[in-house]
Amino acid sequence: MKPVARLLSIPARWLAPLLLAAFALTTTGVNLVIQWREVDQQVSENETRRLRERLGVEQSRLSAESSNTNALLVRRLVGGLGLYSGMQHAYLIDGNGTVMASLLRTDIGLPFADVQSMHPELADVRSLFVDPMAGSSLQVERPAGSSLLFGRALLESGRELLAVVDLSQPIATRFAGMRTQVLRETMVLLVLVGLLALLLHWVWFRRAEQLARALTSMGEGRLEARTGLQGRDELALIGNAADRMAERLQASHAQLQHMTDLVDRSPLVVIEWYNVIGCPIHYVSPSIAQWGYAPEPLLQGRMTYDDLIHPDDVGQVNAEIDEYLEHGPDHYRQEYRLRCADGRWIWIDDRSTLGRNAEGKVTTISGVLLDITVQKEAQIAQREQAEFQRLFYELPLIGMAISSPQSTHWLQVNDHLCEILGYPREDLLKLTWSDMTPQPDLDQNLELLQHMKEGHTDSYQMQKRFVRRDGSFVHAEIHVRAVRNADGSLKHLFSIIQDVTDRLQTSQALSDQKSLLEQAEAMAGLGSWLYDSKTEHIWWSRQMYHNIGRAEVLGPPAHLEAYLDCIHPEDRERVARFMRSLSDSRVRLHAEFRRHPDLGVERWFRGSLECRPHADGTGHHYSGTLLDITQIKQAQTNLERINAKLEQRVAERTEQLSAANRELEAFSYTVSHDLKAPLRGIDGYSQLLQEEHGDRLDDEGRQFIQRIRRGVHQMGTLISDLLDYSRMERRTMEQRAVELQPVLDLVLETHAADIAAARTSLAVQVEPMTLQLDREGLAVALRNLVGNAIKFSKSQPQPQVEIGARREAGRCLLWVRDNGVGFDMKYHDRIFGIFQRLQRAEDYAGTGVGLALVAKAVQRMGGRVWAESSPGEGATFYLEFPS
């Protein structure tokens, strides 16, 4: 399509002549081809007729001379054909295929087959005259695509006359005349095309260019431009329609400009964003100057609209816009605060419209902004007044007040607060709450107020005292909330004040609770104590005295040394370190110790200690408990005695197991030495018998010797495998970090000869990993699995073995896969048993110990082994270890 697009991009003033010229040349070319075919056909028909006539004459003359034995005369007659225009070859051939006469003397007497080999153009002449002549002794043929004309005439006595005529010269002569004529016609066509192009340029293209210039001017915004075309042709109709469109657009533009001027002079601010990343601003009306801003910083991206929105409002505004963009509606309204250039905050009524494309995707966001600060402040004031009235009149049981943050004067109070402070309303409104607050409560209150003025908080809560009218103190709990102006400055303080006298009753309840706690401590044997390093005050619970064995009338020990005198001498130093080990930070410690023997029978206690610094940093508050754990200690002593007996039994059993292992090692050595020695003797003597006396034995005897040696070798292998299995059972597994790749490389190097001999295709897909297991155990498992895979796949046309490893779901998975004989999964558990085989030993060598050795090694390393297979489809063995 690109060549077509480039062709269509050429101006019509050039494209039309080019297309006309191309059409003329194409027409001339087609005409030339047609005439060429007609000339070729006419020349072929004329020459065929002439050759047929010539052959007829020569056929009569040669037939008349058939009885004449004068060969020279016959040759002259055939040679006379050379005078024929275009004659290239002429042959008189007898019944035996020998050339009797020819235009060339060298061809006479030769077999016609040899002549064909010397002249390639005669190679297919026989194939032209395969069909016998039907009712005629003359035949003329022209091969397709050839410039040669072949003729044959049959004579008496089985002879035939062959003639070959070249048509190149007559065809070339005719084509030269035809080419001159076509050239003249082509020149005439091109001249006519040029004249037509000039006519189109003057009549059509100049007017089209005039129309294009006018439309371009209109497209560039010069709506006063007109085409000025007259007439009733297509260009004139298009020009008239364009002029009418320009007139309508010019009127619409004037109306739009008028509306824009109205918007710019109004208090409305119009702003439009593109809905792309960053939401760049596309248009801002000049009326934004009323807020102290120029449109250029916003349009150029040096300032974003979010920078102007109040920080407390920008999150909610953007969240609502995202919701409208996703779910609609396309027309919505928002109210938020906006910062002017002079720093003041105003309230904005934002009425926005979403513009969508044909696919329904939002492309633009248009907003009409209006300053509603006056209305909003009136609404806020109205709501605050309504809230104040509701609080004052609907909640009469709570003391409430409005005060000035600067002078601390009461501005408004409710009846209940007057009751709490003991003043009539008129007298209380003349006072300040700071005058009614004693020290140090006043300093704390003023500090919290200062934090609120600095904008750190919008509310605070504290307990304080007020001086009543009669001079007494009333304890109150106050909650103060800030009421701020639009610029964030404090306007009022709204306070909720509650009398906490009822908490005295709560204190009494706590006293009752203390009695119950003492009863619970006595039942649990749990004593508690408190110590304040600032006041040096010490408090002990009643159960604390009972646990230590100290008379309650003596009071708690006055200092730490006196307390340590109550501890068992053997535990005194440890308890002293325990009591002095607390740091400045909050921490909880525990220790177990006994009381002094002079204070009663032996009792065990568990002490707990906790330290908390004072809020003012002038000291620490210590607290602790003392729990009687004598029964637990006695049970622990009995348990330790039982554990000691169990440890003794375990040691005895361990010694017995070690002795059994030593006996097993001795047995293994006996098997290795005493069993293999006779086998080596049998193998040696059978080899000597085979080598030195084999010629005296018949075939059956030599076969017996081979079976003996094969059995000895299999028995030796079986003993070695049993020893390996026994060693794996009793060897110590060294769990350490093992890199998988080096172990696998060593295993593959061990089987390199078997892999090469079986021409096995090996694929290794192993992730780099380090395992915590026994290196030798892993090598044994991989060596047996790889060996089995090579052995059971070598019978395949293309043996394949795949080795892989990866980590997944907190485990390390290794596998060895082959395309060998496979097995039925119902024998899955059987294959990992010792001496278990699923194939005959004659087909696949082995002892049935390899997979049992793999299972034992993996089991001892804390892993798992299993297999998946189908008969004839290979097998996959998996090893799984914890990650």
Secondary structure as GFF3:
##gff-version 3
##sequence-region A 1 883
A	DSSP	alpha_helix	2	8	.	.	.	ID=ss1
A	DSSP	alpha_helix	12	64	.	.	.	ID=ss2
A	DSSP	alpha_helix	71	79	.	.	.	ID=ss3
A	DSSP	three_ten_helix	80	83	.	.	.	ID=ss4
A	DSSP	beta_strand	87	93	.	.	.	ID=ss5
A	DSSP	beta_strand	99	102	.	.	.	ID=ss6
A	DSSP	three_ten_helix	105	107	.	.	.	ID=ss7
A	DSSP	alpha_helix	112	118	.	.	.	ID=ss8
A	DSSP	three_ten_helix	120	122	.	.	.	ID=ss9
A	DSSP	alpha_helix	125	128	.	.	.	ID=ss10
A	DSSP	beta_strand	138	141	.	.	.	ID=ss11
A	DSSP	beta_strand	148	154	.	.	.	ID=ss12
A	DSSP	three_ten_helix	156	158	.	.	.	ID=ss13
A	DSSP	beta_strand	160	166	.	.	.	ID=ss14
A	DSSP	alpha_helix	168	200	.	.	.	ID=ss15
A	DSSP	pi_helix	201	205	.	.	.	ID=ss16
A	DSSP	alpha_helix	206	219	.	.	.	ID=ss17
A	DSSP	alpha_helix	234	265	.	.	.	ID=ss18
A	DSSP	beta_strand	269	274	.	.	.	ID=ss19
A	DSSP	beta_strand	281	284	.	.	.	ID=ss20
A	DSSP	three_ten_helix	286	291	.	.	.	ID=ss21
A	DSSP	alpha_helix	295	299	.	.	.	ID=ss22
A	DSSP	three_ten_helix	305	307	.	.	.	ID=ss23
A	DSSP	alpha_helix	311	327	.	.	.	ID=ss24
A	DSSP	beta_strand	331	339	.	.	.	ID=ss25
A	DSSP	beta_strand	345	356	.	.	.	ID=ss26
A	DSSP	beta_strand	362	371	.	.	.	ID=ss27
A	DSSP	alpha_helix	373	394	.	.	.	ID=ss28
A	DSSP	beta_strand	399	403	.	.	.	ID=ss29
A	DSSP	beta_strand	410	413	.	.	.	ID=ss30
A	DSSP	alpha_helix	415	421	.	.	.	ID=ss31
A	DSSP	alpha_helix	425	428	.	.	.	ID=ss32
A	DSSP	alpha_helix	441	453	.	.	.	ID=ss33
A	DSSP	beta_strand	459	467	.	.	.	ID=ss34
A	DSSP	beta_strand	473	484	.	.	.	ID=ss35
A	DSSP	beta_strand	490	499	.	.	.	ID=ss36
A	DSSP	alpha_helix	503	524	.	.	.	ID=ss37
A	DSSP	beta_strand	526	532	.	.	.	ID=ss38
A	DSSP	beta_strand	537	540	.	.	.	ID=ss39
A	DSSP	alpha_helix	542	548	.	.	.	ID=ss40
A	DSSP	three_ten_helix	552	554	.	.	.	ID=ss41
A	DSSP	alpha_helix	560	564	.	.	.	ID=ss42
A	DSSP	alpha_helix	572	579	.	.	.	ID=ss43
A	DSSP	beta_strand	587	594	.	.	.	ID=ss44
A	DSSP	three_ten_helix	597	599	.	.	.	ID=ss45
A	DSSP	beta_strand	604	613	.	.	.	ID=ss46
A	DSSP	beta_strand	620	628	.	.	.	ID=ss47
A	DSSP	alpha_helix	630	670	.	.	.	ID=ss48
A	DSSP	pi_helix	671	675	.	.	.	ID=ss49
A	DSSP	alpha_helix	676	693	.	.	.	ID=ss50
A	DSSP	three_ten_helix	694	696	.	.	.	ID=ss51
A	DSSP	alpha_helix	699	730	.	.	.	ID=ss52
A	DSSP	beta_strand	736	739	.	.	.	ID=ss53
A	DSSP	alpha_helix	740	750	.	.	.	ID=ss54
A	DSSP	alpha_helix	752	758	.	.	.	ID=ss55
A	DSSP	beta_strand	761	766	.	.	.	ID=ss56
A	DSSP	beta_strand	770	773	.	.	.	ID=ss57
A	DSSP	alpha_helix	775	793	.	.	.	ID=ss58
A	DSSP	beta_strand	800	808	.	.	.	ID=ss59
A	DSSP	beta_strand	811	818	.	.	.	ID=ss60
A	DSSP	three_ten_helix	825	827	.	.	.	ID=ss61
A	DSSP	alpha_helix	828	831	.	.	.	ID=ss62
A	DSSP	alpha_helix	850	860	.	.	.	ID=ss63
A	DSSP	beta_strand	864	869	.	.	.	ID=ss64
A	DSSP	beta_strand	875	882	.	.	.	ID=ss65
###
